[in-house]
Amino acid sequence: MPGRARTAELPAFLSSPNPWVRVTAQRLILERRDEAILAELRSLAVSGANALGRLHAVGTLEAWGRLDDAILEKSLRDPVPGIREYAVPLAGQ
C-alpha cells in the first residue's frame, strides 16, 4: 500500500487498477516532493505501459510544476484519447 511505501516506490502505484491507490500515491508524491523520483515520473509519463499510470504521472508533474514541453507534446500525441484530452488544456497554460 502506498502509505507504507518509500518515496522511490510510489511512482509504480500510479499504474494501479485501484483508484484509491493511484490517488493516494499521487498525494504522497506531492506531499513528499522528493526530487529523486522526477526522472521516474517523467519516464512513466511518456512511456509507461499503463494509460492510467501515464495520466497520473502527467497530472502529478503538472501539479508539482514540473511538466515540461517534451512530456506535454508526447501526451498530446498519446494513443489514448483521454490522455490527449487531459493534455489539451495544459498546453494552453
PyRosetta script that sets phi, psi and omega in degrees:
from pyrosetta import init, pose_from_sequence

init()
pose = pose_from_sequence("MPGRARTAELPAFLSSPNPWVRVTAQRLILERRDEAILAELRSLAVSGANALGRLHAVGTLEAWGRLDDAILEKSLRDPVPGIREYAVPLAGQ")
pose.set_psi(1, 146.9)
pose.set_omega(1, -175.0)
pose.set_phi(2, -61.0)
pose.set_psi(2, -34.5)
pose.set_omega(2, -176.5)
pose.set_phi(3, -60.9)
pose.set_psi(3, -27.9)
pose.set_omega(3, -179.6)
pose.set_phi(4, -99.1)
pose.set_psi(4, -1.4)
pose.set_omega(4, -174.6)
pose.set_phi(5, -80.8)
pose.set_psi(5, 148.9)
pose.set_omega(5, 169.8)
pose.set_phi(6, -70.7)
pose.set_psi(6, 155.1)
pose.set_omega(6, -178.1)
pose.set_phi(7, -55.3)
pose.set_psi(7, -39.4)
pose.set_omega(7, -179.2)
pose.set_phi(8, -62.7)
pose.set_psi(8, -22.2)
pose.set_omega(8, -179.8)
pose.set_phi(9, -87.6)
pose.set_psi(9, -16.1)
pose.set_omega(9, -172.6)
pose.set_phi(10, -63.9)
pose.set_psi(10, -40.5)
pose.set_omega(10, -179.5)
pose.set_phi(11, -55.4)
pose.set_psi(11, -34.0)
pose.set_omega(11, 179.4)
pose.set_phi(12, -62.4)
pose.set_psi(12, -31.3)
pose.set_omega(12, -180.0)
pose.set_phi(13, -70.5)
pose.set_psi(13, -16.8)
pose.set_omega(13, 179.0)
pose.set_phi(14, -67.2)
pose.set_psi(14, -15.4)
pose.set_omega(14, 178.8)
pose.set_phi(15, -99.6)
pose.set_psi(15, 6.9)
pose.set_omega(15, -178.1)
pose.set_phi(16, -64.6)
pose.set_psi(16, 145.0)
pose.set_omega(16, 174.9)
pose.set_phi(17, -72.4)
pose.set_psi(17, -13.1)
pose.set_omega(17, -178.7)
pose.set_phi(18, -89.0)
pose.set_psi(18, 117.0)
pose.set_omega(18, -178.2)
pose.set_phi(19, -59.2)
pose.set_psi(19, -38.2)
pose.set_omega(19, 179.7)
pose.set_phi(20, -62.0)
pose.set_psi(20, -41.7)
pose.set_omega(20, -179.7)
pose.set_phi(21, -63.6)
pose.set_psi(21, -44.8)
pose.set_omega(21, -179.9)
pose.set_phi(22, -61.2)
pose.set_psi(22, -49.0)
pose.set_omega(22, -176.8)
pose.set_phi(23, -67.1)
pose.set_psi(23, -38.7)
pose.set_omega(23, 178.4)
pose.set_phi(24, -65.3)
pose.set_psi(24, -43.7)
pose.set_omega(24, 177.6)
pose.set_phi(25, -61.3)
pose.set_psi(25, -43.2)
pose.set_omega(25, 179.2)
pose.set_phi(26, -61.5)
pose.set_psi(26, -44.4)
pose.set_omega(26, 179.1)
pose.set_phi(27, -61.1)
pose.set_psi(27, -44.8)
pose.set_omega(27, -179.1)
pose.set_phi(28, -65.5)
pose.set_psi(28, -38.5)
pose.set_omega(28, 176.8)
pose.set_phi(29, -60.1)
pose.set_psi(29, -45.3)
pose.set_omega(29, -178.5)
pose.set_phi(30, -69.1)
pose.set_psi(30, -34.7)
pose.set_omega(30, 177.6)
pose.set_phi(31, -69.3)
pose.set_psi(31, -41.2)
pose.set_omega(31, -175.1)
pose.set_phi(32, -80.4)
pose.set_psi(32, -31.3)
pose.set_omega(32, 178.0)
pose.set_phi(33, 45.5)
pose.set_psi(33, 51.1)
pose.set_omega(33, -179.8)
pose.set_phi(34, -88.6)
pose.set_psi(34, 110.5)
pose.set_omega(34, -177.1)
pose.set_phi(35, -58.7)
pose.set_psi(35, -20.8)
pose.set_omega(35, -177.0)
pose.set_phi(36, -64.5)
pose.set_psi(36, -20.2)
pose.set_omega(36, -178.3)
pose.set_phi(37, -100.5)
pose.set_psi(37, 3.0)
pose.set_omega(37, -178.7)
pose.set_phi(38, -59.3)
pose.set_psi(38, -43.2)
pose.set_omega(38, -179.3)
pose.set_phi(39, -61.7)
pose.set_psi(39, -40.6)
pose.set_omega(39, 179.3)
pose.set_phi(40, -67.7)
pose.set_psi(40, -39.3)
pose.set_omega(40, 176.6)
pose.set_phi(41, -63.0)
pose.set_psi(41, -42.1)
pose.set_omega(41, 178.8)
pose.set_phi(42, -63.5)
pose.set_psi(42, -43.6)
pose.set_omega(42, 178.4)
pose.set_phi(43, -62.0)
pose.set_psi(43, -45.4)
pose.set_omega(43, 178.6)
pose.set_phi(44, -60.8)
pose.set_psi(44, -40.6)
pose.set_omega(44, -178.3)
pose.set_phi(45, -63.3)
pose.set_psi(45, -35.0)
pose.set_omega(45, -175.7)
pose.set_phi(46, -99.8)
pose.set_psi(46, -24.6)
pose.set_omega(46, -174.6)
pose.set_phi(47, -139.0)
pose.set_psi(47, 16.6)
pose.set_omega(47, 177.4)
pose.set_phi(48, -64.7)
pose.set_psi(48, 142.2)
pose.set_omega(48, -178.3)
pose.set_phi(49, -72.5)
pose.set_psi(49, -23.7)
pose.set_omega(49, -175.6)
pose.set_phi(50, -102.0)
pose.set_psi(50, 125.5)
pose.set_omega(50, -178.0)
pose.set_phi(51, -61.5)
pose.set_psi(51, -39.5)
pose.set_omega(51, 179.0)
pose.set_phi(52, -64.4)
pose.set_psi(52, -37.6)
pose.set_omega(52, 176.9)
pose.set_phi(53, -64.2)
pose.set_psi(53, -42.8)
pose.set_omega(53, 177.5)
pose.set_phi(54, -61.8)
pose.set_psi(54, -45.4)
pose.set_omega(54, -178.6)
pose.set_phi(55, -61.4)
pose.set_psi(55, -47.4)
pose.set_omega(55, -179.6)
pose.set_phi(56, -68.2)
pose.set_psi(56, -33.7)
pose.set_omega(56, 177.2)
pose.set_phi(57, -65.6)
pose.set_psi(57, -43.2)
pose.set_omega(57, 177.4)
pose.set_phi(58, -61.9)
pose.set_psi(58, -46.2)
pose.set_omega(58, 179.5)
pose.set_phi(59, -62.5)
pose.set_psi(59, -38.3)
pose.set_omega(59, 179.5)
pose.set_phi(60, -67.2)
pose.set_psi(60, -45.0)
pose.set_omega(60, 178.6)
pose.set_phi(61, -62.8)
pose.set_psi(61, -39.6)
pose.set_omega(61, 179.3)
pose.set_phi(62, -65.0)
pose.set_psi(62, -46.0)
pose.set_omega(62, 179.8)
pose.set_phi(63, -64.0)
pose.set_psi(63, -30.1)
pose.set_omega(63, -179.7)
pose.set_phi(64, -82.8)
pose.set_psi(64, -10.2)
pose.set_omega(64, -176.9)
pose.set_phi(65, 77.4)
pose.set_psi(65, 24.3)
pose.set_omega(65, -176.4)
pose.set_phi(66, -117.8)
pose.set_psi(66, 15.1)
pose.set_omega(66, 178.4)
pose.set_phi(67, -79.9)
pose.set_psi(67, 116.7)
pose.set_omega(67, -178.6)
pose.set_phi(68, -100.3)
pose.set_psi(68, 169.8)
pose.set_omega(68, -176.0)
pose.set_phi(69, -61.2)
pose.set_psi(69, -37.0)
pose.set_omega(69, -178.3)
pose.set_phi(70, -64.1)
pose.set_psi(70, -42.9)
pose.set_omega(70, 179.4)
pose.set_phi(71, -69.5)
pose.set_psi(71, -40.2)
pose.set_omega(71, 178.9)
pose.set_phi(72, -62.9)
pose.set_psi(72, -43.7)
pose.set_omega(72, 178.1)
pose.set_phi(73, -62.4)
pose.set_psi(73, -41.3)
pose.set_omega(73, 177.6)
pose.set_phi(74, -63.0)
pose.set_psi(74, -41.3)
pose.set_omega(74, 179.6)
pose.set_phi(75, -65.5)
pose.set_psi(75, -34.3)
pose.set_omega(75, 178.1)
pose.set_phi(76, -68.8)
pose.set_psi(76, -16.8)
pose.set_omega(76, 178.2)
pose.set_phi(77, -110.9)
pose.set_psi(77, 11.2)
pose.set_omega(77, -178.7)
pose.set_phi(78, -60.2)
pose.set_psi(78, 144.1)
pose.set_omega(78, 178.8)
pose.set_phi(79, -67.9)
pose.set_psi(79, -16.3)
pose.set_omega(79, -179.2)
pose.set_phi(80, -93.0)
pose.set_psi(80, 119.2)
pose.set_omega(80, -177.1)
pose.set_phi(81, -55.7)
pose.set_psi(81, -38.0)
pose.set_omega(81, -178.5)
pose.set_phi(82, -62.4)
pose.set_psi(82, -33.3)
pose.set_omega(82, 177.9)
pose.set_phi(83, -72.3)
pose.set_psi(83, -40.9)
pose.set_omega(83, 176.4)
pose.set_phi(84, -61.6)
pose.set_psi(84, -43.6)
pose.set_omega(84, 179.6)
pose.set_phi(85, -62.7)
pose.set_psi(85, -39.0)
pose.set_omega(85, 178.9)
pose.set_phi(86, -65.4)
pose.set_psi(86, -36.1)
pose.set_omega(86, -175.3)
pose.set_phi(87, -76.8)
pose.set_psi(87, -26.0)
pose.set_omega(87, -175.7)
pose.set_phi(88, -56.9)
pose.set_psi(88, -53.5)
pose.set_omega(88, 179.6)
pose.set_phi(89, -64.6)
pose.set_psi(89, -29.1)
pose.set_omega(89, 177.9)
pose.set_phi(90, -66.6)
pose.set_psi(90, -32.4)
pose.set_omega(90, -179.8)
pose.set_phi(91, -69.4)
pose.set_psi(91, -24.7)
pose.set_omega(91, -179.8)
pose.set_phi(92, -84.4)
pose.set_psi(92, -2.3)
pose.set_omega(92, -177.8)
pose.set_phi(93, -81.3)
pose.dump_pdb("model.pdb")
